[in-house]
């Protein structure tokens, strides 16, 4: 069945031209390039999701601090219902963070396995980098396990605040997000080797030092992932440009047309369209100075 490269242009109505005929082998090659580039982009988006969820938690604390300050100078202060709502919101943001944390790790490993093989050098290096961070950072180990705790035992964060100079126009407010050691150990029995680490912590485990370090670890792991996958993705992006750049203009979209059907007069009846992700391709090549 005939396969072609072609263009689509938006004028008064969408116009298309089916141009260069390509072989099935070249079609499969270009299709793999598109898939690899798209999966790479998805991995980076998942990392950005982790960082967005991290920012949400910091923004939540900033907004809550402002609200608590406003309530603290009033006669009825911060109510029990307020505290319950703050705790619920904190845990909502944490669960989003933990989910994106684990999803990024799983997705990036899957991409490496799909591209290089399950027992490849690249996958081995990636797992080694993760293991090294796991062994050397309690915070990373803790948050890695915390997702399972949250799934099986519920919301783990406690929320508290302290007030000083109550009644003045400028009360001093401190907000604390923390885990309770006794609760963590009592409710969950699958901490593994880090149980001893948790036992050695204070009863109130301050959230932010471990949260910030765990996020830094995820960023470090993402850099290793990018270092391993980027050379192949650059090759894919270069191949797409080599085969299609001559068709690109600022006013069209370039695509592959397959499963082409024509009527008895030779007019096109139907076809499948697969666009080339040039925005991602250009970004990949521009970032690595491979134009």
VENURDA-V15451 format. One record per residue. RES is the residue in three letters. SS is DSSP state (H for helix, E for strand, L for the rest). OMEGA is omega in whole degrees, -180 to 180 (NA if undefined). BURIAL is 1 if it has 9 or more other ideal C-beta (glycine too) atoms within 8 Angstrom, else 0. Layout:
res->RES ss->SS omega->OMEGA burial->BURIAL
res->RES ss->SS omega->OMEGA burial->BURIAL
This chain:
res->UNK ss->L omega->-175 burial->0
res->UNK ss->L omega->176 burial->0
res->UNK ss->E omega->-177 burial->1
res->UNK ss->E omega->162 burial->1
res->UNK ss->E omega->180 burial->1
res->UNK ss->E omega->-177 burial->1
res->UNK ss->E omega->172 burial->1
res->UNK ss->E omega->179 burial->1
res->UNK ss->E omega->178 burial->1
res->UNK ss->E omega->175 burial->0
res->UNK ss->L omega->174 burial->0
res->UNK ss->L omega->172 burial->0
res->UNK ss->L omega->-178 burial->0
res->UNK ss->E omega->178 burial->0
res->UNK ss->E omega->-180 burial->0
res->UNK ss->E omega->175 burial->1
res->UNK ss->E omega->175 burial->0
res->UNK ss->E omega->-169 burial->1
res->UNK ss->E omega->-170 burial->0
res->UNK ss->E omega->172 burial->0
res->UNK ss->E omega->177 burial->0
res->UNK ss->E omega->-179 burial->1
res->UNK ss->L omega->176 burial->0
res->UNK ss->H omega->179 burial->0
res->UNK ss->H omega->180 burial->0
res->UNK ss->H omega->176 burial->1
res->UNK ss->H omega->180 burial->1
res->UNK ss->H omega->178 burial->0
res->UNK ss->H omega->180 burial->1
res->UNK ss->H omega->179 burial->1
res->UNK ss->H omega->177 burial->1
res->UNK ss->H omega->178 burial->1
res->UNK ss->H omega->180 burial->1
res->UNK ss->H omega->-179 burial->1
res->UNK ss->H omega->-179 burial->0
res->UNK ss->H omega->179 burial->1
res->UNK ss->H omega->-180 burial->1
res->UNK ss->H omega->179 burial->1
res->UNK ss->H omega->176 burial->1
res->UNK ss->H omega->179 burial->1
res->UNK ss->H omega->179 burial->1
res->UNK ss->H omega->178 burial->1
res->UNK ss->H omega->179 burial->1
res->UNK ss->H omega->176 burial->1
res->UNK ss->H omega->177 burial->0
res->UNK ss->H omega->174 burial->1
res->UNK ss->H omega->179 burial->1
res->UNK ss->H omega->177 burial->0
res->UNK ss->H omega->175 burial->1
res->UNK ss->H omega->-177 burial->1
res->UNK ss->H omega->175 burial->1
res->UNK ss->H omega->178 burial->0
res->UNK ss->H omega->175 burial->1
res->UNK ss->H omega->-180 burial->1
res->UNK ss->H omega->178 burial->0
res->UNK ss->H omega->-179 burial->1
res->UNK ss->H omega->178 burial->1
res->UNK ss->H omega->178 burial->0
res->UNK ss->H omega->178 burial->0
res->UNK ss->H omega->-180 burial->1
res->UNK ss->H omega->179 burial->1
res->UNK ss->H omega->-179 burial->0
res->UNK ss->H omega->-179 burial->0
res->UNK ss->H omega->178 burial->1
res->UNK ss->H omega->178 burial->1
res->UNK ss->H omega->-180 burial->0
res->UNK ss->H omega->179 burial->0
res->UNK ss->H omega->177 burial->1
res->UNK ss->H omega->180 burial->1
res->UNK ss->H omega->-180 burial->0
res->UNK ss->H omega->-173 burial->1
res->UNK ss->H omega->-178 burial->1
res->UNK ss->L omega->177 burial->1
res->UNK ss->L omega->-173 burial->0
res->UNK ss->L omega->-177 burial->0
res->UNK ss->L omega->171 burial->0
res->UNK ss->L omega->-178 burial->0
res->UNK ss->L omega->-174 burial->0
res->UNK ss->L omega->175 burial->0
res->UNK ss->H omega->179 burial->0
res->UNK ss->H omega->176 burial->0
res->UNK ss->H omega->-178 burial->1
res->UNK ss->H omega->178 burial->1
res->UNK ss->H omega->180 burial->0
res->UNK ss->H omega->179 burial->0
res->UNK ss->H omega->-180 burial->1
res->UNK ss->H omega->179 burial->1
res->UNK ss->H omega->-180 burial->1
res->UNK ss->H omega->179 burial->1
res->UNK ss->H omega->-180 burial->1
res->UNK ss->H omega->176 burial->1
res->UNK ss->H omega->178 burial->0
res->UNK ss->H omega->180 burial->1
res->UNK ss->H omega->-180 burial->1
res->UNK ss->H omega->175 burial->1
res->UNK ss->H omega->-180 burial->1
res->UNK ss->H omega->-178 burial->1
res->UNK ss->H omega->179 burial->1
res->UNK ss->H omega->-180 burial->1
res->UNK ss->H omega->176 burial->1
res->UNK ss->H omega->-178 burial->1
res->UNK ss->H omega->-179 burial->1
res->UNK ss->H omega->178 burial->1
res->UNK ss->H omega->-179 burial->1
res->UNK ss->H omega->-178 burial->1
res->UNK ss->H omega->-176 burial->0
res->UNK ss->H omega->-178 burial->1
res->UNK ss->H omega->178 burial->1
res->UNK ss->H omega->178 burial->1
res->UNK ss->H omega->180 burial->0
res->UNK ss->H omega->179 burial->1
res->UNK ss->H omega->178 burial->1
res->UNK ss->H omega->-179 burial->1
res->UNK ss->H omega->-176 burial->0
res->UNK ss->H omega->-171 burial->1
res->UNK ss->H omega->-177 burial->1
res->UNK ss->L omega->-173 burial->0
res->UNK ss->L omega->-177 burial->0
res->UNK ss->L omega->-177 burial->0
res->UNK ss->L omega->177 burial->1
res->UNK ss->H omega->-178 burial->0
res->UNK ss->H omega->180 burial->1
res->UNK ss->H omega->178 burial->1
res->UNK ss->H omega->179 burial->1
res->UNK ss->H omega->-179 burial->1
res->UNK ss->H omega->178 burial->1
res->UNK ss->H omega->179 burial->1
res->UNK ss->H omega->178 burial->0
res->UNK ss->H omega->177 burial->1
res->UNK ss->H omega->-178 burial->1
res->UNK ss->H omega->180 burial->0
res->UNK ss->H omega->178 burial->0
res->UNK ss->H omega->179 burial->1
res->UNK ss->H omega->-178 burial->1
res->UNK ss->H omega->-172 burial->0
res->UNK ss->H omega->-180 burial->0
res->UNK ss->L omega->175 burial->1
res->UNK ss->H omega->-177 burial->0
res->UNK ss->H omega->178 burial->1
res->UNK ss->H omega->179 burial->1
res->UNK ss->H omega->-177 burial->1
res->UNK ss->H omega->-179 burial->1
res->UNK ss->H omega->176 burial->1
res->UNK ss->H omega->180 burial->1
res->UNK ss->H omega->-175 burial->1
res->UNK ss->H omega->178 burial->1
res->UNK ss->H omega->178 burial->1
res->UNK ss->H omega->176 burial->1
res->UNK ss->H omega->-177 burial->1
res->UNK ss->H omega->180 burial->1
res->UNK ss->H omega->-173 burial->0
res->UNK ss->H omega->-170 burial->0
res->UNK ss->H omega->177 burial->0
res->UNK ss->L omega->-172 burial->0
res->UNK ss->L omega->-170 burial->1
res->UNK ss->L omega->-172 burial->1
res->UNK ss->L omega->169 burial->1
res->UNK ss->E omega->-176 burial->1
res->UNK ss->E omega->180 burial->1
res->UNK ss->E omega->176 burial->0
res->UNK ss->E omega->176 burial->1
res->UNK ss->E omega->-179 burial->0
res->UNK ss->E omega->172 burial->1
res->UNK ss->E omega->-178 burial->0
res->UNK ss->L omega->179 burial->0
res->UNK ss->L omega->179 burial->0
res->UNK ss->L omega->177 burial->0
res->UNK ss->L omega->179 burial->0
res->UNK ss->L omega->-179 burial->0
res->UNK ss->L omega->179 burial->0
res->UNK ss->L omega->179 burial->1
res->UNK ss->E omega->-175 burial->0
res->UNK ss->E omega->171 burial->1
res->UNK ss->E omega->179 burial->0
res->UNK ss->E omega->-180 burial->1
res->UNK ss->E omega->167 burial->1
res->UNK ss->E omega->-176 burial->1
res->UNK ss->E omega->171 burial->1
res->UNK ss->E omega->176 burial->1
res->UNK ss->E omega->-175 burial->1
res->UNK ss->H omega->-178 burial->1
res->UNK ss->H omega->-180 burial->0
res->UNK ss->H omega->-180 burial->1
res->UNK ss->H omega->-176 burial->1
res->UNK ss->H omega->-179 burial->1
res->UNK ss->H omega->-172 burial->0
res->UNK ss->H omega->-171 burial->0
res->UNK ss->L omega->-176 burial->1
res->UNK ss->L omega->-178 burial->0
res->UNK ss->L omega->178 burial->0
res->UNK ss->L omega->-178 burial->1
res->UNK ss->L omega->-176 burial->0
res->UNK ss->L omega->-177 burial->0
res->UNK ss->H omega->176 burial->1
res->UNK ss->H omega->179 burial->1
res->UNK ss->H omega->178 burial->0
res->UNK ss->H omega->-180 burial->1
res->UNK ss->H omega->180 burial->1
res->UNK ss->H omega->-178 burial->0
res->UNK ss->L omega->179 burial->0
res->UNK ss->L omega->175 burial->0
res->UNK ss->L omega->-177 burial->0
res->UNK ss->L omega->175 burial->0
res->UNK ss->E omega->-178 burial->1
res->UNK ss->E omega->-177 burial->1
res->UNK ss->E omega->-174 burial->1
res->UNK ss->H omega->-165 burial->1
res->UNK ss->H omega->178 burial->0
res->UNK ss->H omega->-180 burial->0
res->UNK ss->H omega->178 burial->1
res->UNK ss->H omega->-179 burial->1
res->UNK ss->H omega->-180 burial->1
res->UNK ss->H omega->179 burial->1
res->UNK ss->H omega->178 burial->1
res->UNK ss->H omega->177 burial->1
res->UNK ss->H omega->178 burial->0
res->UNK ss->H omega->178 burial->1
res->UNK ss->H omega->179 burial->1
res->UNK ss->H omega->178 burial->1
res->UNK ss->H omega->178 burial->1
res->UNK ss->H omega->180 burial->1
res->UNK ss->H omega->178 burial->1
res->UNK ss->H omega->176 burial->0
res->UNK ss->H omega->178 burial->1
res->UNK ss->H omega->-178 burial->1
res->UNK ss->H omega->179 burial->1
res->UNK ss->H omega->-178 burial->0
res->UNK ss->H omega->-172 burial->1
res->UNK ss->H omega->-171 burial->1
res->UNK ss->H omega->180 burial->1
res->UNK ss->H omega->179 burial->0
res->UNK ss->H omega->179 burial->1
res->UNK ss->H omega->176 burial->1
res->UNK ss->H omega->178 burial->1
res->UNK ss->H omega->179 burial->0
res->UNK ss->H omega->-180 burial->1
res->UNK ss->H omega->178 burial->1
res->UNK ss->H omega->-179 burial->1
res->UNK ss->H omega->179 burial->1
res->UNK ss->H omega->-179 burial->1
res->UNK ss->H omega->-180 burial->1
res->UNK ss->H omega->-175 burial->0
res->UNK ss->H omega->-170 burial->1
res->UNK ss->H omega->-173 burial->1
res->UNK ss->H omega->-177 burial->0
res->UNK ss->H omega->-179 burial->0
res->UNK ss->H omega->-174 burial->1
res->UNK ss->L omega->167 burial->0
res->UNK ss->L omega->178 burial->0
res->UNK ss->L omega->-171 burial->0
res->UNK ss->L omega->-179 burial->0
res->UNK ss->E omega->172 burial->1
res->UNK ss->E omega->180 burial->0
res->UNK ss->E omega->-176 burial->1
res->UNK ss->E omega->169 burial->1
res->UNK ss->E omega->179 burial->1
res->UNK ss->E omega->180 burial->1
res->UNK ss->E omega->-177 burial->1
res->UNK ss->E omega->-176 burial->0
res->UNK ss->E omega->176 burial->1
res->UNK ss->E omega->178 burial->0
res->UNK ss->E omega->178 burial->0
res->UNK ss->L omega->-175 burial->0
res->UNK ss->L omega->178 burial->0
res->UNK ss->L omega->180 burial->0
res->UNK ss->L omega->178 burial->0
res->UNK ss->L omega->-179 burial->0
res->UNK ss->E omega->177 burial->0
res->UNK ss->E omega->-177 burial->0
res->UNK ss->E omega->176 burial->0
res->UNK ss->E omega->173 burial->1
res->UNK ss->E omega->-178 burial->0
res->UNK ss->E omega->174 burial->0
res->UNK ss->E omega->-176 burial->1
res->UNK ss->E omega->175 burial->0
res->UNK ss->L omega->-175 burial->1
res->UNK ss->L omega->-173 burial->1
res->UNK ss->H omega->179 burial->0
res->UNK ss->H omega->178 burial->0
res->UNK ss->H omega->-179 burial->1
res->UNK ss->H omega->-179 burial->1
res->UNK ss->H omega->179 burial->0
res->UNK ss->H omega->179 burial->0
res->UNK ss->H omega->-177 burial->1
res->UNK ss->H omega->179 burial->1
res->UNK ss->H omega->-178 burial->0
res->UNK ss->H omega->-177 burial->0
res->UNK ss->L omega->179 burial->0
res->UNK ss->L omega->179 burial->0
res->UNK ss->L omega->-178 burial->0
res->UNK ss->L omega->NA burial->0
